Amino acid sequence: MLTASRRWKRREGEPQAGAPGLAVWLDQARARWQGVLRSGAILQRTCHHKLDLALDGVRDALASPPSRRRPGRLAFASASKSAVGGPPGEPLSSDPILISELEVTGADEELRKLAREALTMRPNFAYTLEEVQADLRRIFGTGYFAACEPSAEDTRDGVKLTIKVTPNPELNGVVVVGADRLPQSVIQSALTRLHGRTLNFEALTEATEQLNAWYEASGILGQVTKVELGESNTVQIAVSEAQVAGLHLRFLDKKTGEARDEGRTRPEVILRHMLTQPGQVYSLAQARRDVEAVYATGLFDDVSIRPQPAEGSTMDAPRVDLFLEVRERKFGGLSAGTGVSAAGTGEGALPGFIGQLSYSQRNLMGLGQRLTASAELGQVDSTFRVSHTDPWIRGDPYHTSRSITVQSTKASVAAIHGKAGTAYTRPQAQARRGRLHRHLADASAGSIFVSRVGGSVEWSRPLGIGWQGGLGASWQRATPRDERARPLDQDCYGGQLTISGTGQDTMALGILRLAYAPPSGGGEILACMEQALPLQTDWLNFNRFTLRADKSLPLGPMKLWFSGKGGLVVGDLPPYEAFPIGGTNSVRGYVEGGVGSGRRYAVGTAELHVPLVAPIEGVLFADYGTDLDSGALVLGDPAGARGKPGNGHGLGVGVKLDTPIGPLRLEYAWNDAGVPRFHLGIGARG
């Protein structure tokens, strides 16, 4: 396949993009290269010419008048010219001739043994000249000999056939020219065994085929084009690699497919993703990665690279022009919709519904920047957000991105300050409840929300293969409120809700992120550290660290998936910032936050995914979570006041459906108290 392409959606019956001109050129080049290999290059063609001369000598020797020939085990015909096929150029005679003796000379014992083993003729048997010719070709077929000179001597018992062989010279070295992309390790692996030995045409052919195999496996347009024996018995192997002559951008009309030189996206915004540049050797593998990089910008429905032979391209010095063709998609507008919130209310088994209204522009001023203004209103939560993202800061050589966000949110903290529910019957939970005053235990949990107003800026860039780093800062002011939006100082159990004691907390954060995902896939590691900066005396001062690791392992048609996450906070910790444990994305079988909340936590998950009917998978899972005995260290001990156990596990089954918006998960789990619960999740588990 010559064209690297990526399409958002292919119309039924639409052919795959191709490059007919380059295909013809490549077919011609490959035919030429294969012809070179089949002939053994110039060296082997010379040997075949010597073989033809040698056969003429055998013909003349056998045409001499017979003197004392006697038939052996098989009778032979008269040794006249007609018996051996007549003058050179005429068809070979099919009459057998008795070979009484057979000798190989002209080389050391090891090479003579190789020549004898290649022969099928044996003394005291009769053979036709065609069979003699086939045996001589077998000697040449070993690849060790530059000349093979047979001679025939008439004896009383028949014909004595002597084959004088001339070995190829000892190879003093191999030189590969024109190989810019061919690794030295591949050259050494293919050719080291030839050095210092008698030149063998077959081994040399295998070595050149090994070089060609590397080009094919690596997706690089290159091949061995010539093999010559030079002075000082050194073989020179010429390699031809196609170079990129030019890189051109074309915009395709979405309806007609007509190519244009200009589009709504600035050319430099697209071409900066191309690692393939003029002067480099053309690599189809790199071209595919370039296509993926351009497609990942989200600006195009279709991206493809079409190579064509460049002006002045020859078989020995091929050059290609690359045409990057893109089909731009709609870049934004006003949209509205409804959905479900994965967080939910914290009390029910199913997530809550939300409505959304947003305006987005994914290619601001043709620079590939994204501007989004959105409003989300749910049953309990609301979010108003304006964000601007530059995926590649202009002029930055490290592919650094920048995101700026300003938002106002109202979110329920029922996972921390809500009721623990009726699913906790374990003795330790009952004991903790028993220590509470009755009027507090029977009190309504109330509905507590936290309103946050703030903004953030974050920079992110690749650090290496698979590694991504981020650095940012944020500011927010948080205010706990009731259902009527009135500020709250305490929850219904008397627990303090803010560190400041004034009804609101302010924090400025420095943020450091690090992520690793192996190129082969199958897992990832995410780490984040946040340091609150007490720029004023009443601002929060704490350090928060979180870590998550995922790993999947194939198990035949099935898959094992493991996930672990945890975190800790040192310093000031408002209870609404504690780590909640339990729920759809934590320990299933519990309500949101039903296991507990703490300064520290750890949650582990193991899942077995079984394919059912595409795109549906069955899932068996087990979860475990713990607050690491840190629940009481949270201001007001909200988990202890509600009799939450602090640790727990869940077991269950479910199905997962892959959809365009992400995985849709429906799960049924039992907690360690044996109480069952349904969970509906959207997206990968967080």
Order of alpha helices (4+ residues) and beta strands (2+ residues): beta-alpha-alpha-beta-alpha-beta-alpha-beta-beta-beta-alpha-alpha-beta-beta-beta-beta-alpha-alpha-beta-beta-beta-beta-beta-beta-beta-alpha-alpha-alpha-beta-beta-beta-beta-beta-beta-beta-beta-beta-beta-alpha-beta-beta-beta
